[in-house]
Amino acid sequence: MRKNSHSPYTAWSLKSKLFVYMLLLALLLLLILTVGLIAFGRTTSTEEAFSEALDIQMEVFEKDVCAHFDHLAASAITLSEDMTAVLEEYLQKNGLAFVALNDSGAHTANVQEAMIEPLRQKLFGTNCSGAFVLLNATVNSSLPESAFSRTGLYLQINGYHPSDADVLMYRGSADIAKKHGIMPHRKWKLEFRTDIFPNYADITSGAAFPLEKAYRITDPFVLPGTSENAILLTVPLLGQDGTFYGICGYEISASYFMTYHSQPSKLERLSCILTVAHENVLITSESLSCGGSNGYFHELTEDYSVTGLDSGLMDFRSDTYTYIGITKRLSLSAGSAEHILAVMVPRADYDRARFESITQTVLLLVLLLFFTLSFCRYFSKRFLSPLLSALEHIKSDKRNEAGSDIPEILDLIEYLDRQDKEHGETLSALTRKHEAAESEKIRLQTDYERALSDFHRIEEEYGNAQSELRRIQTELERLAYSRKTEIDPEDYRYFLAGLQTLTEAERNVFEYYLAGKSAKEILALTGIKESTLKYHNHNILGKLGVSSRKQMLRYAEVMRNHREESED
């Protein structure tokens, strides 16, 4: 009898159910696909994509900057040693003390003449925009500003690919510069001013050996008389006796930094910045910056406040522009102030990429849902229409017209015909089975009674076997006693005493014999050679005073019986 149900789901048609099942299957497959993509990292959010790209860019930028400044430091140390050697050679040759350079235009000119070519060669061989030597002496000690005025040389590259025509003299003797084919800078001056030289007091106070720990990196500053930022890497000039002669080093200008550190990147509008560390603010006037090598670089001219975002990125915001990026603290030298590296892109690029990602995701979901519904509807209709038609023919007893092209329906019709044909045979078959079951029941009852009789017989035989076993044990004890009385007591005592003289190896072989092991098994267990076993056998029989292995085992059996009797 068919059960009735008040559930609305059971009233759904087969077509509706198939559509729902197919839809659930499609949604499940989509869910599995989505989870798989997430698990294998094939789907990333805009925040994650930008964060990963900026992390990679920061790693590249940091390695680039550190490698550059390490190279500059190594070259600057060599420059310091060379310039110190040139200066001391001149002083020694002319029998002068270093203080003799003060107010002596001739001596300072001669020193600059000796230094200018080595300085220019260092400038050409180093990745920098300028090279300088500042001596702790002045030719204008009579002037009021002499306390801050220092003589020396400062050469700069006019462009990015140095050649003889591209070198300018920023500080030093103009006559010496012209003599060597070097044009004076448009903002040329004869001497340096230490009061506007960045971090000069810290640089001179840290002047000591070894030079590897004495080099310093200044804060970014505007070159006097120009509008361009620069960073100086300085190394002290120290005599063998520790005399402080001055400083030397290299310049990295903002334009050179922008060109040299142009970063390979897939980010279109990338900005990379090296600046002095400040609390939650990025000061562009104290920074050097660069962009991507294949993209547009927007020079930063405003100060930016820095705040953290929930995504782990940093927000850089000025009065005009907003950027998204990351920062990292960096120590370029032991005695210099800590610097900050920043890598960032315009917030508009980030927002556009985020909008495009959301739009693409929504569009993809809509398309997937549309095609899923369309395919489910199409296949459910195409599959069920002929099936439902065939079922209608079967219900109306028109079986010959139903399912002509559906193998499953033809099988169903054949099955129903066979059921009709076999239905009459079912009752007689059941009757025969019932009669056969009754006969089997009687046979099983008879077999049970016969088995019970066999059980009682076997139980009686078991009791008889137990009595026979006890008789055999008594006989064995009698035989053991009889054998014991047949043994010579004197030989037995000699046997027991000989056991104490066996070596460890002989004792092991003896125990294996007692355990019933053959010679071949003993060879396999001990891993000794056959000749060694024969040697042990000879010693064992001699020490135990027996003539054969059989006699040895007989004495051992008596010994075992004695032990068991004593334990009882």
Secondary structure by P-SEA (a helix, b strand, c coil): cbbbbccccccccaaaaaaaaaaaaaaaaaaaaaaaaaaacccccaaaaaaaaaaaaaaaaaaaaaaaaaaaaaaaaaaaaaaaaaaaaaaaaaccccccccccaaaaaaaaaacaaaaaaaaaacccccccccccccccccccccccbbbbbbbbbcccccccccbbbccccaaaaaaaccccccccccccccccccaaaaaaaaccccccccbbbbcccccccccccbbbbbbbbccccccccccccccccaaaaaaaacccccccbbbbbbbcccccccccccccccccccbbbbbbcbbbbbbcccccbbbbbcccbbbbbbbbbbbccccccbbbbbbbccaaaaaaaaaaaaaaaaaaaaaaaaaaaaaaaaaaaaacaaaaaaaaaaaaccccccccccaaaaaaaaaaaaaaaaccaaaaaaaaaaaaaaaaaaaaaaaaaaaaaaaaaaaaaaaaaaaaaaaaaaaaaaaaaaaaaaccaaaaaaaaaaaaaccaaaaaaaaaaaacccaaaaaaaacccaaaaaaaaaaaaaaaccccaaaaaaaaaaaaaaaaaaac
